[in-house]
Amino acid sequence: MARIESVDPGETAKQVRAVLDAQAEKWGGPLLNHLIYARRPTIFRGARAMWGGLETSGLLDPALVALVNRRVAALNGCEF
């Protein structure tokens, strides 16, 4: 459980809502960290830019990015 209250996806800006809706379609719900990032749109855009950069750079295999993501989640106590 996060210590910071998340946003209601229905009350976010159109671009933020599109990302959260895509996550809900892919994983069954928006990711908690993105619901917290969405409290500040500039932070949300920065986090999305980082993940988008990892996805499109071609420097890291997508499987490795997924493993790194899961490892970071585990280190943070997230039940991914």
Beta strands, then each sheet from edge to edge (+ up, - down):
end
